[in-house]
Amino acid sequence: VKEETKYQRTVSVKVTTAKLAKFKDAIEAIGTTRANEKVFITSKYSDLVETISFSDGQLVKKGDVLVRLNNQEELAKVNELEANLSESMAQLKRFQDLLKSNAMSKSLVEQQEAKAKAIAAQLHSARTKLNDLVIKAPFDGVLGFRDISIGSYIDAGSVITSLDDFSSIKVDFDLPERFLPTIKLGQSITAYNSAYKKQAFVGKISSIDTRINPITRSLKIRAII
């Protein structure tokens, strides 16, 4: 009997040390960026432009004066009311002194008090309008193009320029509703832009919409960079 030849197969084995590592389950989406704050600077009143204190693309701080409208009429009104209020308060003090000595009726004192309050209210309104004729930046940011000139007449609501706050950028994007359990506030996101292909912008999720779009079954997410 001929013995069968036995063959032994050699198996190649590679040994490595097991290590803990982070596993990233990344979700991709297309987003839209916008400034942290953006607004069109407009006038509350119609009047002539007296001075312009900014240029296109200028960096401004909150409270910086941008435009002054003609305020001669309102300034004269404020000065007149201030004089009237001063006179009315002096008259009220005299009436109150006479009331203490029973030389003046209480009703006349009350009438004078009402008159003084009415003038004070008118003065407050006039001062508010006078202040509104000086248009200031509502927050820090970058101005857009100037759309007015000195001496031009602008109507209430006319756009003077735009103002954008780029200190941080909002990124809005939509994700399918199935990812809702995995999305949390504070999670990191990495954004890429076609204009800066090699640069990654890192931010965090700041808000999650409370409603799912019934048509696309997606959820709007906002991140801050």
ZIDAVEN-V123550 format. One record per pair of residues at least 6 apart in sequence whose C-alpha atoms are under 6 Angstrom apart, sorted by the first residue. I is the first residue (numbers start at 1). J is the second residue. D is the distance in Angstrom with one decimal. If there is no record, write none. Layout:
[[I;J;D] [I;J;D]]
//
This chain:
[[31;172;5.3] [31;173;4.2] [32;171;5.5] [32;172;5.3] [33;170;5.6] [33;171;4.5] [34;169;5.9] [34;170;5.3] [35;165;5.8] [35;166;5.4] [35;169;5.1] [36;165;5.6] [36;168;5.5] [36;169;5.2] [36;170;5.8] [37;164;5.8] [37;165;5.0] [38;163;5.7] [38;164;4.4] [39;162;5.9] [39;163;5.4] [40;161;6.0] [40;162;4.3] [41;159;5.9] [41;160;5.5] [41;161;5.3] [41;162;5.6] [42;157;5.2] [42;158;5.4] [42;159;4.7] [42;160;5.5] [43;156;5.3] [43;157;5.3] [44;156;5.0] [45;156;4.5] [46;154;5.5] [46;155;4.2] [46;156;4.8] [47;153;5.6] [47;154;5.8] [48;69;5.6] [48;70;5.5] [48;151;5.8] [48;152;5.7] [48;153;4.4] [49;69;4.6] [49;150;5.2] [49;151;5.1] [49;152;5.6] [50;68;5.5] [50;69;5.0] [50;70;5.4] [50;150;5.9] [51;67;5.8] [51;68;5.2] [51;150;6.0] [52;67;4.6] [53;66;4.9] [53;67;6.0] [54;66;5.7] [56;144;5.6] [56;145;4.8] [56;146;5.8] [57;142;5.9] [57;143;4.8] [57;144;5.1] [58;142;5.7] [58;143;5.3] [59;141;5.8] [59;142;4.6] [60;140;5.7] [60;141;5.7] [61;140;4.3] [62;137;5.2] [62;138;5.3] [62;139;4.1] [62;140;4.8] [63;136;5.3] [63;137;5.1] [64;136;5.3] [64;137;5.4] [65;136;4.4] [66;135;5.7] [66;136;5.3] [67;135;5.1] [68;134;4.6] [69;133;5.2] [74;130;5.8] [78;126;5.9] [81;123;5.6] [85;119;5.9] [88;116;5.6] [92;112;5.8] [95;109;5.8] [98;104;5.2] [141;164;5.2] [141;165;4.2] [142;163;5.6] [142;164;5.3] [143;162;5.6] [143;163;4.5] [144;161;5.7] [144;162;4.9] [145;161;5.8] [146;161;5.2] [147;160;5.3] [147;161;6.0] [148;160;6.0] [168;225;5.6] [169;224;5.7] [169;225;5.1] [170;223;5.8] [170;224;4.8] [171;222;5.6] [171;223;5.1] [172;221;5.7] [172;222;4.5] [173;220;5.8] [173;221;5.4] [174;218;6.0] [174;219;5.3] [174;220;4.5] [174;221;6.0] [175;218;5.3] [175;219;5.3] [176;218;4.3] [177;217;5.9] [177;218;5.1] [177;219;5.8] [185;205;5.3] [185;206;5.8] [186;204;5.2] [186;205;5.0] [187;204;5.3] [187;205;5.4] [188;203;5.7] [188;204;4.4] [189;202;5.8] [189;203;5.3] [189;204;5.6] [190;201;5.5] [190;202;4.6] [191;200;5.9] [191;201;5.0] [192;200;5.5] [203;224;5.4] [203;225;4.2] [204;223;5.3] [204;224;5.6] [205;222;5.9] [205;223;4.0] [206;222;5.8] [206;223;5.0] [207;222;5.3] [208;221;4.8] [209;220;5.4] [212;218;5.6] [212;219;4.9]]
//
